[in-house]
Amino acid sequence: MKKLALTVFLDAFVLSLLGLVLVMSASSTYSAFKFDSLFHLFSSHFSKVVAGILFMVVFAIVPYENYKKYSKYLLLLSIGLLLLTFIAAPNIKGAGRWINLGFTTFQPADLARLAVIIHLAALIERKGKDIENFKHGFIYLIIWVMVTAVLIFVQPNLSNGILVLIISIAMLYAGGAKSKHILASMGFFSFLGGIGAMCFNHSRERIFTFIHSFSTGGDINIQVRQALLGLGSGGIFGVGLGYSRQSNLFLPEAYGDFIFAILGEELGFIGSVLVLFAYLVLFIAGILIAKKCRDVFGQLLAFGISISVLVNAFINIAVATGLVPTTGLPLPFISYGGTSLLFMCISIGILFNIGFTNAAREKRAIESKQNLIMEES
């Protein structure tokens, strides 16, 4: 278990270091053009990576059982902050997702996602077999998910809302909910998400453009077109770190949501596959930590965090390669940082603590058993 915990920690740490290099490469031209400094965005990202790693260490030390007692209050705080975005959040690119704290901006949806994972893990453990009963168990869990997801949807932040729903459904399934309840919830959420997507101009246009691209064979949008050009020009081994052409203002958001295209261009097919493998290793290690955990809360918390990282990475990469409509999810640990990077690091710290704590328990149990055998002999 200790090796699994260290694998998760080191994996996230290495991805964060790679992110520093790629953000420097992807943002330097834009920084020079916009802020008259090659290092403007890199400096900001560097400070957030340092803060993220510090938080990772801190939450790796805090016993994960503590979150169970405060999970409801944490989720209520998240819901309150989501409501606050409708009042205090500035409108950026047609959405009010960020609260300005003066020294930085804060996106409550990232906190809400982690809060949902923690509270669902606590509720599923508390409900036990009652989760199989729709009226006395399942409905109470799904209400929390619906409230949180709807508030994120109407910001509008469809990608994070969908991510919350996917993670929640996976946790409910792993927690023992009946398949018919899961399928009914998926159908309702799909209907709800479809209506939500059609209500907002930017999401509706993205979906229609994506569908239209299949019939015409054209590009989804300029970002995806340039991203595919970057990925294609990288070849097998890439053009080398710092030699990206797409980062020279050809690819919008090159340092953010579309940084995977810069990664593929500079590190090539091999580098891209290695990064995908790193996410897969992190996910498998997280699932093994969940499997070996001795309590239900720890199992589901580890499972939810592992699923969150993998699905987030998959959606981002699927967007960059034109497999799904364009969304606003960053590539975990690599994209230009903000609250997403911070809460990803906090999540990894919690996952590390679950693995390390249960490894210590397992060791004590073995030693206790050996002592008992020695006493009896």
N, C-alpha and C positions, 0 to 999 in steps of 0.2 A: 504493500500500500504506500509506503514512503517513496518508493521508486516511481510509482504512478503519480503521486502528488508532485514530486520534483520534475517529472516529465511535463506535466501541465504547466507548472511555473516557468520552466526554462523555455518551453515552446512559445508561450505568450511573450516572454522576454525577448527572444530572438526575433519574433515577428515584429515587435515594437522597434527593435534596432533597425531591422530592414525598412520599416516604415519611415524612420528618420532619414535614411539615405534616399529613399524614393520621393519623399515629400520635398527634400532639398532639390532633387533633380527636376521634379515636376512643377515646382512653384517658383523657381529662381527667375525665369523670364517674366512671368506675370508680376512678381514682386518688384522687379526692376522697373517695369512699365508703370505699375500702379502706385508703388510706394517709394520709388527711386532708391531701392535697396534690395540687393540679391537675397538677403537673409531675413527679410521682414517676416514672411509667413513661416519660414523654417524656425526662426527664434521663438515664435509663438507656439509652434508645434512641439519644439524641444521642451519648453517649460511644462507643457501639458503631459508629455511622455514621462518626464521626471516625476510630476505629481501623481500620474497614474501608477507608476512603479512603486512609489511610496505608499499609496493607498493599497496596492496589492499586498505589500509586506504587512501593513497594519492589519488588514482583514484576514491575512493568513494566520495571524496570532490570535485574533478574537474568536472564542469558542462559538461554533456555528449554532449551537443549541439556543443561544441567547436571542436569536432572531425570531424564534417560535413565539416567544412571549409578546413581542411587539409587532408581529406581522400585520395585524389588523390596523394598528395605528400608523404604520409605515404606508400601507395602502391608502388609508384615508388621507394622509398627508399628500400622497401622490395625486389623488383625485382632486384635493383642494387646489393644488398647484396647476393641474390641468384646467380647472375652472378659472383660475386666475389668468390663464393665457388669453381668455376671451375678453378680459378687461385691460390687462397691462401689457400684453405682448405686441410688439410692433409688427406690422404686416410686411413680411419679406417674401418676395416671389409668390405672392398670392396666398400666403399662409401665415398664421400667427402661432408659431410653435415655440418661440424662445422668450424667456424672461430676462431682461437686462438687469444684471446685478451691479453694474458700474464698471467693475474690473474685468468682467467676462459675461458671456451669455449662458443661460442654462435652459436645457430642453427637458421639461418634466416627463415627456414620454419615455425617456431612457430610464429614469428612476421608476416610473410606473411599471415598465416591463419587468424589472428585477423584483419589485414589490409584489407583483402578481405571482411570480414564480415562488417567492418565499411564502406568501399567504396560502396559495393553493397547496403547497407541500404540507403546511401546518394543518389546514382544514381536512385534507385527505387522510392524514394520520389520525386526526381527531374523530372524523366520521366513521372510519373503519369500514365495516361491511355495509353501513347505511348508504354509502356512495352508490350502491346498486339500486337503491330505491329512489325513484325520481322525485317524489314529493318530500321525502324526509332527509334526503342527502344531496343528490345531484343538483337539484334546482338552486340550492343555496350557494354552491360553488360557481355555477354558471352565471348567476346574477352578478357576482363580483367581476367576472370576466367581461360580461356584456357592458356593464357601466363603464369600466376602464376603456375597453375597445371603442365604444361609441364616442366617448369624450376625445379620444385620440383621432378618430375618423373625422370628426367635424371641425378639427383645427384649421384646415384639413391636413391630415398626415396618414394617408391610406397605407403606406408601406409599413410603418410602425404598428398601425392597428392590425393589419393582416399578420404581422409577425407575432403579436401578442396572442392572437387567436390560434395560430398554428402551434405555438408552444403550449398553450393551455389545453388544447385538444389532445396533444401528445401526452401531457402529464395526467390528464383525466383517464386516458386509455391505460397508461402504465399503472395508475392508482387503482384500477379495478372497476371502472365504470362500465356499464353494459354497452355492448356494441350498438344496439338500437338507439340508445340515448346519444351516443357519440355521433352516429350518422344523422340523427335528427338535428343535432346542434350544428353539424357541418353544413347541412342543407340550409338551416336558418341563417347561419353566419354568411354563407355564400350569397344568399338573397339580400341580406342586409348590406354586405360589402358591395354588391352590384349596384344597388340603389344609391349607396353613398358615392360610388365612383361616378355615376351618371349625374349626380347633383352638382359636381364641381367641374368647371370648364377645363382646367389644366389636366385633370385625371381622365376626363371624357375624351379629350383630344389625343392624349397619349395612347389610350386603349384603341380608339378608332384608327389612329395612324399605324399602330402595331398590326391590327387586323388587315388594314388596307395594304400593308407591305407584302402580305402573302399573295394577294391577288395580282398585284402589279409587279412584284419582284424588286421593288424599290427599297430605299433605305428607310429605317424607322424615323430617324432624325439625324441632325448634323453630328451630335455627340456620338451616337452609335456608329455612324459611318466612319468618323475619324478614329474611334476606338478600334474598329475592325481593321482599319488601315495600319494602325500602330501595332496591333497584335500580329498581323500578317507580315509586316516588314521586319519583325523580330527574328523570324526564322527559327532555327533549332537552338542556336546559342545566344541570340540577341545581338544588339549593336553595341552593348557595353554600358555600364552605369554612367549616367551623365550625358549620354550621347543621343537621347531621345529627340526626335524631330517634332513629334506631336505636342510636346510640352512648350514649344515655341509659339504659343497662342493659337495653335490649330485645333486643339482639343479643349473645349470648355470644361471647367471643373476637373482638370487633369490631376490635381493634387488631392481631390476629394473623392466623390462617388465613383469617378472613372479612373482611379489610380491603377487598377488592375491592367488597363491597357498600356500604361507606361511601364509597369512591371514586365508585361509580355514583350514589349518592344525592346527593353534594355537587357532583360535576362533570357529572352527567348522561350521556346517551348519547354526546355528542360527546367528553367527557373520557375516558370508558371506551374509545372507539374509538381515541383518540389514544394512550392507554397501550398498547393492544394493538398499535398501529402501531409504537410505540417498541420493544417486544419483537421484532417482526418485523424492524425495521431492524437491531437488534443481531444477530439470527440471520443475516440475509442478509450483513451486513458480515463476520461471523465465517466464513461459508461461503466468501465471496470471498477472505478471508485464507488459508483452508485451500487453496483452489484455486491461488492464486498462490505458495504456499510451495514452496521448492525441495527440501525433504527430506520423506520419508514420515512420520517421527516428528512433525514440525511440522504436517504436513497433518492427521494423525489426531488430534493433540492439540487443534488449533483446531476441528476438526469435532466432537469429543466435548464440548468446553466449550460450543460453540454449541448443540448438541442438548440438553445438560443444562439450560441456561437456558430454552430454548423449551418443552421438555416440562414442566419444573417449573411455569412460568407457566400453561401450558395446563391442567394437572391442577388447580391451585389455582382458576382461574377456572371450570373445569367443575364443581368442587365447589360453589362459591358460587352457581352458576346451576342446581344440581340435576341436572346431566347425568350425573354419576357419584356413587357412594357417597362419603360424607364421609371425608376422609383428614386427615392432619396436616401437609401440605406448605404452607409459607408462600409468599406471593407475592414473588418475587425482588426484592430491593432496597427493597421497600415495606413489607412486614409488620414488625411489632415484632421487633427484631434479636436475634440470638444467634450461634451458630456458623454457622448457615446463611448469614446476611448476610456474615460474615467470609470464609467460603470462596467465596462467590459473588464477592466483591470480589477475592480472591486469583486466582480463575479469570480474571476480566476483566483483571487485571494481566498474567497469563501470555499471554492472547490478544493483548493490546496488544504485548507484547514479540515475539511471533511475527511480527506484522504489521510492526513497526518494524524488526526485525532483517533480515527478508527484503527490505524496501524498501531498506535500506542496501546489502545484497548486490547487489540488482538495479542500483542506481545505480553501484556499483563495477564491475560486469560491463560495463555500458554504457560507462563511462569507459575501461575497459581495452580494449574493442573499438575505440573511437574512436581511442585512442592507437596501437593496432596498425595501423589503417588509415592514419593520418597517417605512421607510420614507413615503411610500405610504399610510400606515394606519394612 
